[in-house]
Amino acid sequence: MAQLPRSWQAAAPQAAPRSTPAHHLPTGRLLVLIGIVLVSLNLRAAVTSLSAIYNVIAPDIHGFNAGVLGVLPLLSFALFGSLTALVSRRLGYEGALVLAMLMVCAGIGLRSFSHSFTAFMLYSVLALAGMGFGNVLVQPTIKKYFPDHIGGLTAVYAVMIAVSAGLPSAIAVPITQSDGWRANVALWSLTALLAALPWLWQVFRHRHDHPAAGTAPGTPPAAPHIALWRWPVAWSLVILFGVSMMSMYAMLNWLPTYLVQRGITAATAGDMLFVYNIVGIVHSILIPLWLGRMKKPYLVVAAGGLLQIISYMGFLYLPQAAWLWAVVAAPGLMTIPATFQLINLRTHTVGGAASLSSFTQGIGYVFAAAGPFLFGHLHHGNNWSLSFWFLTAMSVLMLLAGGAAVRRVYLEEAG
């Protein structure tokens, strides 16, 4: 059988990326914390800073195609997320984060000067590639620098992701009205450059350090090159993450269109999406803090799946109560921060977390990309039944397959 990418195998401790010696960590952790916050704040901005102003951008970009831009993020996150371990083995996590943020900075900055859709799309892919690397790198970096505060830092990461998704779309229109859409786009290249600085300092500060094992004291050594594709827990995490992302992107892309067909104004539909994102901040904080302490963590999977199903059926059969279903749907995505936390909870080592993060997000985003596409193509005119029943079936799949992800087993101990 063909060898799978090394990024989908758990690296042995001796193969882990360059690590910072333990005696340096206390003095550098504040800078690392700032770096994690800034990176997380840039992991969705390249996407959400555009969607609200497509109608303004289109006349200035020859051949502009919003449909293509809607598919690019998930596919780019999948492709480049699966390649992240290859980059981090050469540059270390810190160097890889510098590269990721510089790619985001360059991609966003260059597309603000674009006049053809081909150039705009290529620069967008460059930015999305950096975001794909960042998606995967944050989890092992948290495990490396904050092994004693994984839940709290995962909560910070999840909240910043929510802010990164909501803030750019909220300020895009006023900035575009006052300074033009190119200024709105260019703004986020500056925030990406700012996010690279703490990691650049870390690279220079520790450029003479020797690689360390990256294994927490008292934990067993990692088994060399475990094939993740043969570990059921890894596939459970893929389904948990993929279905959750599928749900989120299907709602973000198509819910306003559906609601407008049901007689709800476009402005009200936009407000519902804002609430959908804001309510999610609550579970983004609580789930990472609670999950590792719960005696029955499957309750999180069950609650998330059931809330998703209830919201789909509500939108489909009782759309006049759409505000209620928007509030119900939001905590249905509690399985997303749960997945981020489980990547660290199911591994002992930094290298194991990196490999599991790459595998989960690399395949999970491919799975998720089918959601918006199928949801949009399964409806016929005003009949959206097949679309909502498709998402319901995916949530049932998550309920059935998600149990393995919460078992107290570890990648490094898998035989």
C-alpha positions in Angstrom: 0.0 0.0 0.0 1.2 3.5 -0.8 2.9 5.4 1.9 0.6 8.2 3.3 2.0 11.7 3.9 4.3 11.9 6.9 2.1 14.8 8.1 -0.6 12.1 8.8 1.7 10.0 11.0 2.5 10.6 14.6 6.2 11.6 14.8 8.4 10.1 17.4 9.7 12.5 20.0 13.2 12.6 18.4 11.6 13.8 15.2 9.6 16.6 16.7 10.1 20.2 15.5 12.6 22.5 17.2 11.5 23.1 20.8 12.4 25.7 23.3 14.3 24.5 26.4 12.1 24.3 29.4 14.0 26.9 31.4 13.3 29.5 28.8 9.5 29.0 28.7 8.4 31.0 31.8 10.0 34.3 30.6 8.7 33.9 27.0 5.2 32.7 27.6 3.6 36.2 27.6 5.0 36.9 24.2 3.8 33.5 23.0 0.3 34.1 24.4 0.2 37.4 22.5 1.4 35.6 19.4 -1.3 32.9 19.7 -4.0 35.6 20.1 -2.8 37.6 17.1 -2.5 34.5 14.9 -5.9 33.3 15.8 -7.3 36.7 15.0 -6.1 36.4 11.4 -7.3 32.9 10.6 -10.7 33.9 9.1 -10.3 37.6 8.3 -9.2 37.0 4.7 -12.5 35.3 4.1 -15.1 37.2 6.1 -13.7 40.7 5.2 -14.9 40.1 1.6 -18.3 38.4 1.7 -20.3 41.5 2.7 -18.8 43.6 -0.1 -18.8 41.3 -3.1 -21.2 43.6 -4.9 -18.7 46.5 -4.5 -15.7 44.5 -5.5 -17.3 42.8 -8.6 -17.3 45.8 -10.9 -13.6 46.5 -10.3 -12.4 42.9 -10.9 -12.7 41.5 -14.4 -14.4 38.1 -14.4 -15.2 38.2 -10.6 -16.8 35.0 -9.4 -18.2 34.9 -5.9 -19.0 31.2 -6.2 -15.4 30.2 -6.7 -14.3 32.4 -3.8 -16.8 30.6 -1.6 -15.3 27.2 -2.3 -11.6 28.2 -2.0 -11.3 28.6 1.8 -12.3 25.0 2.7 -10.3 23.4 -0.1 -7.3 25.5 0.7 -7.5 24.8 4.4 -7.7 21.1 3.6 -4.7 21.0 1.2 -2.3 23.2 3.1 -3.4 21.9 6.5 -2.3 18.5 5.5 1.1 19.8 4.5 1.7 21.8 7.7 3.8 19.1 9.4 6.2 19.0 6.5 6.8 22.8 7.0 7.0 22.7 10.7 9.6 19.9 10.7 12.0 22.2 8.7 11.2 25.5 10.4 9.9 24.6 13.8 6.4 25.8 15.0 7.7 29.3 15.5 9.3 29.6 12.1 6.3 28.0 10.4 4.0 30.5 12.1 6.2 33.4 10.9 5.9 32.0 7.4 2.1 31.5 7.7 1.4 35.0 8.8 3.7 36.5 6.1 1.8 34.5 3.5 -1.4 35.9 4.8 0.0 39.4 4.8 1.4 39.1 1.2 -1.7 37.4 -0.2 -4.2 39.9 1.2 -2.0 42.8 0.4 -1.4 41.8 -3.2 -5.0 41.1 -3.9 -5.9 44.7 -2.8 -4.0 45.8 -6.0 -5.7 43.2 -8.3 -7.7 44.0 -11.3 -8.3 40.5 -12.8 -10.0 37.7 -11.1 -7.2 35.3 -11.9 -4.7 37.4 -9.9 -7.3 38.0 -7.2 -7.9 34.3 -6.8 -4.2 33.3 -6.8 -3.4 35.9 -4.2 -6.4 34.7 -2.2 -5.0 31.1 -2.3 -1.6 32.4 -1.0 -3.4 34.1 2.0 -5.6 31.0 2.6 -2.5 28.7 2.5 -1.0 30.7 5.4 -4.3 30.5 7.2 -4.4 26.7 6.6 -0.9 26.4 8.1 -2.0 28.5 11.1 -5.2 26.4 11.7 -3.0 23.4 12.3 -0.1 25.0 14.1 -1.9 26.6 16.9 -2.9 23.4 18.7 0.6 21.8 19.1 2.0 25.3 19.9 -0.4 25.5 22.8 0.6 22.0 23.9 4.3 23.0 23.7 4.2 26.2 25.6 1.2 25.8 27.8 0.8 22.1 28.7 -0.6 23.1 32.0 -3.3 25.4 30.6 -4.4 23.6 27.4 -8.2 24.1 28.1 -7.8 27.9 28.8 -5.6 28.6 25.8 -7.9 26.5 23.5 -10.8 28.7 24.7 -8.8 31.8 23.9 -8.1 30.4 20.5 -11.7 29.5 19.8 -12.9 32.9 20.9 -10.4 34.7 18.7 -11.5 32.5 15.7 -15.1 33.7 16.4 -13.9 37.3 16.5 -11.9 36.8 13.3 -15.1 35.5 11.6 -17.4 38.3 12.9 -15.4 41.5 13.2 -14.1 41.8 9.6 -17.6 41.4 8.2 -19.0 43.9 10.7 -16.6 46.7 9.7 -16.2 45.9 6.0 -19.1 48.0 4.8 -18.3 51.2 6.8 -14.6 51.1 5.8 -15.5 50.4 2.2 -18.0 53.3 2.2 -15.4 55.7 3.6 -12.1 54.5 2.1 -13.0 52.0 -0.7 -12.9 48.2 -0.7 -9.2 48.0 -1.4 -8.5 49.8 1.9 -10.7 47.4 3.7 -8.9 44.4 2.2 -5.4 45.9 2.8 -6.2 46.5 6.5 -6.0 42.8 7.2 -2.6 42.4 5.6 -1.3 44.8 8.3 -2.8 42.7 11.2 -1.2 39.6 9.7 2.2 41.3 9.6 1.7 42.3 13.3 0.9 38.7 14.1 4.2 37.5 12.6 6.3 39.7 14.9 6.1 37.8 18.2 7.0 34.6 16.4 9.9 36.2 14.5 11.2 37.4 17.9 10.9 33.8 19.2 12.9 32.5 16.2 15.7 34.9 16.7 15.7 34.5 20.5 16.1 30.7 20.3 18.0 30.3 17.0 20.9 28.5 18.8 18.7 26.1 20.9 18.9 22.4 20.3 15.8 20.3 19.4 14.2 18.8 22.4 11.9 15.9 22.8 8.7 17.9 23.1 7.2 15.3 25.5 5.6 16.3 28.8 7.3 14.9 31.9 5.9 11.6 33.0 4.3 10.7 29.7 5.2 7.6 27.8 7.3 8.0 24.6 5.5 8.3 21.3 5.3 5.3 19.1 7.3 6.0 15.9 5.2 6.9 12.9 1.8 5.6 13.8 -0.5 5.5 10.8 -3.3 7.8 11.7 -5.5 6.6 9.0 -5.7 3.2 10.8 -6.7 4.8 14.2 -10.5 4.9 14.7 -10.2 7.9 17.0 -8.6 10.0 14.3 -11.5 9.3 11.9 -14.0 10.0 14.6 -12.4 13.4 15.0 -12.4 14.0 11.3 -16.2 13.3 11.2 -16.8 15.5 14.3 -14.9 18.4 12.8 -16.0 17.9 9.2 -19.7 17.8 10.0 -19.5 20.8 12.3 -17.7 22.9 9.7 -20.1 21.6 7.0 -23.0 22.9 9.1 -21.4 26.2 9.8 -20.4 27.0 6.2 -23.7 25.8 4.8 -25.5 28.2 7.1 -23.2 31.1 6.5 -23.5 30.7 2.7 -27.2 29.8 2.2 -29.3 30.7 5.2 -29.8 34.3 4.2 -31.0 33.2 0.7 -33.4 30.7 2.3 -34.8 33.1 4.8 -35.3 35.8 2.1 -37.4 33.3 0.1 -39.5 32.8 3.2 -40.3 36.5 3.4 -37.7 37.7 5.9 -35.8 40.8 4.9 -32.1 40.6 3.9 -31.1 42.9 6.8 -32.9 40.7 9.3 -31.3 37.6 7.9 -27.9 39.3 8.2 -28.7 40.2 11.9 -29.5 36.5 12.5 -26.1 35.4 11.1 -24.5 38.0 13.4 -26.3 36.4 16.4 -25.4 33.0 15.2 -21.7 33.9 15.4 -21.9 35.9 18.6 -23.8 33.3 20.6 -21.0 30.8 19.6 -18.5 32.7 21.7 -20.1 31.3 24.9 -19.5 27.7 24.1 -16.1 28.6 22.6 -15.1 29.6 26.1 -16.8 26.9 28.2 -16.3 23.7 26.2 -12.5 23.7 26.2 -12.5 24.4 30.0 -15.1 21.7 30.8 -14.4 18.9 28.3 -11.3 17.4 30.0 -13.0 17.3 33.4 -16.3 15.7 32.3 -17.0 12.1 33.3 -19.2 11.7 30.2 -17.7 14.0 27.5 -19.9 12.3 24.8 -22.7 14.6 26.2 -21.0 17.5 24.3 -21.2 15.5 21.0 -24.8 14.5 21.7 -25.9 18.0 22.7 -24.2 19.5 19.6 -25.7 17.0 17.2 -29.2 17.3 18.6 -29.2 21.1 18.6 -28.1 21.0 15.0 -31.0 18.7 14.0 -33.6 20.7 16.0 -32.5 23.9 14.2 -32.6 22.3 10.7 -36.1 21.0 11.3 -37.1 24.4 12.8 -35.8 26.4 9.8 -37.5 24.0 7.4 -40.9 23.5 9.0 -41.3 26.7 11.1 -39.3 29.4 9.4 -41.4 32.2 11.0 -39.6 31.4 14.3 -36.2 31.8 12.5 -34.8 33.9 15.4 -35.3 31.0 17.8 -33.6 28.6 15.4 -30.6 30.9 14.9 -30.1 30.9 18.7 -30.6 27.1 18.9 -28.2 26.5 15.9 -25.3 28.4 17.4 -24.5 26.1 20.4 -24.9 23.2 18.0 -21.4 24.1 16.9 -19.9 23.4 20.3 -18.4 20.4 18.7 -15.8 22.6 16.9 -14.0 23.9 20.1 -14.5 20.4 21.4 -12.5 19.0 18.5 -9.7 21.5 19.0 -9.5 20.5 22.6 -9.7 16.7 21.9 -6.7 17.0 19.5 -4.6 17.8 22.6 -6.4 15.5 25.0 -5.9 12.5 22.8 -2.2 12.9 22.5 0.8 13.0 25.0 3.4 14.8 22.8 3.7 17.9 20.8 4.5 16.0 17.7 1.5 13.7 18.2 -0.8 16.8 18.5 0.7 18.3 15.4 0.1 15.1 13.4 -3.4 14.6 14.7 -4.3 18.3 14.0 -3.0 18.0 10.5 -4.9 14.8 9.8 -8.2 16.0 11.4 -8.3 19.4 9.7 -6.7 18.3 6.4 -9.4 15.6 5.7 -12.1 17.4 7.8 -12.1 20.5 5.6 -12.4 18.4 2.4 -15.4 16.7 4.0 -16.8 20.1 5.1 -16.4 21.6 1.6 -19.2 19.3 0.3 -21.7 20.9 2.7 -22.3 24.4 1.1 -22.0 22.8 -2.4 -24.6 20.1 -1.8 -26.9 22.2 0.4 -27.1 24.7 -2.5 -27.6 22.1 -5.2 -30.1 20.0 -3.5 -32.8 22.6 -3.3 -35.3 23.2 -6.2 -36.8 26.6 -6.4 -38.4 27.3 -3.1 -38.2 23.6 -2.0 -35.3 23.2 0.5 -36.4 20.0 2.1 -33.5 17.8 0.6 -31.0 20.4 1.7 -32.0 20.5 5.3 -32.5 16.7 5.5 -29.0 16.3 4.1 -27.5 18.3 6.9 -29.7 16.3 9.4 -28.3 13.0 8.0 -24.8 14.4 8.5 -25.6 15.3 12.1 -26.9 11.7 12.7 -23.6 10.4 11.3 -21.7 12.6 13.7 -23.8 11.3 16.7 -22.9 7.7 15.6 -19.3 8.2 14.9 -18.3 10.9 17.4 -18.2 8.7 20.4 -14.8 7.3 19.6 -13.2 10.8 19.8 -14.1 11.2 23.5 -12.6 7.8 24.6 -9.7 8.3 27.0 -7.1 6.7 24.7 -4.0 8.3 23.3 -2.4 8.3 19.9 1.1 7.4 21.2 -0.2 4.3 22.9 -2.1 3.0 19.8 -0.9 -0.3 18.5 
